[in-house]
Amino acid sequence: MVKSWTPQLLILEHANIGGYLTHCGWNSTIEGIGAGVPMITWPLVAEQFFNESIVVDVLKTGIRVGNEEWLSYIWEPKLTVSREKVEAAVKWLMAGNGGDEVEEMRRRAKEVSEKAKKAVDHGGSSNADAIALINELKSRRHRVRANKL
């Protein structure tokens, strides 16, 4: 019995992980990008379709296997994905059926991962933006306090 959450990021960063089947939730998507592994995307609802589009269409580090139509809730009958479709995607990504295209996807996944890590590292663009946001919020708090006096 599993008594706690699986250390997903630790698993994804293992050298032998060659791909990741994901529902494209925000955290799972960010973890896959950070780990630098190609993804097989299977969104279910809501923003997961937007996240899938980022992975597949923008970053080009994933392949679609799930629903291609946005759903408003999980219990719609359109959620069925055939085992053949999943099998074909796994073979394409993991068994070499994708050839050079898969190798390019793997290269891009590693490149995007490196860029993402640099962005959040000390002095990176996301790190600098987060610090700027914190400083802006602090200055607004001080202005609000000063106006109350």
MOZIUR-V321736 format. One line per field, one symbol per residue. ss: DSSP state (~ for helix, > for strand, _ for the rest). psi: psi as a letter, one per 30 degrees, with the letter a starting at -180 (. if undefined). burial: 1 if it has 16 or more other ideal C-beta (glycine too) atoms within 10 Angstrom, else 0. Layout:
ss->???
psi->???
burial->???
This chain:
ss->_______~~~~~_______>>>___~~~~~~~~~~___>>>______~~~~~~~~~~~___>>>____________~~~___~~~~~~~~~~~~____~~~~~~~~~~~~~~~~~~~~~~____~~~~~~~~~~~~~~~~~~~~~~~~_
psi->kkflkkieeeeefkffjfljjkfgleeeeeeeeefhklkjkilelbfeeeeeeeeeeefhglkkfakgkkkflfgkfgfkkkfeeeeeeeeeefggffbeeeeeeeeeeeeeeeeeeeeflkfleeeeeeeeeeeeeeeeeeeeeeff.
burial->00000000000100000011110110011011111111111111100110111011001011111110001000000000000000001101100001000100110110011001000000000000000000000000000000000
